[in-house]
Amino acid sequence: MDVSSELMFTEGVICNCFDLICYLLVLDHHDLCDVVRKNKYVENIEDIAKVGMHYKTMFLNQHGFKELTKHHDSTYWNTIAHHNFTIDDNGHLWVKGEKVNVLSKNSKYIRSDRILR
């Protein structure tokens, strides 16, 4: 359940926030290049959605948004998105032979002065 929540939150909230901020920067004449698709500079939100998170994160970092991107663990997110993990009989998540504390990973998005559960 927590793994699915992480994926939905990242795909649904984090990616959309990153896309919106990238779009606002592009509208303000900052160049975001889609390296994978022929080094084409993106001009609209549809093109930005096709740019990989790694490149969007680098772009945001270059423009002063490190505080926003520092909690985004792209390796963990990719592992979850591509189902490169196992869950043992006790419900523990394992990635590349290491046990992962999912609640600890997910809690980085939750403010300590709120209880969401």
Secondary structure, DSSP 8 states (H G I E B T S, - for coil): -HHHHHHHHIIIIIHHHHHHHHHHHHHTT---EETTTTTEE--SHHHHHHS-HHHHHHHHHHTT-HHHHTT--HHHHHHHHTT--EE-TTS-EEETTEEE-HHHHHHTTS-TT----
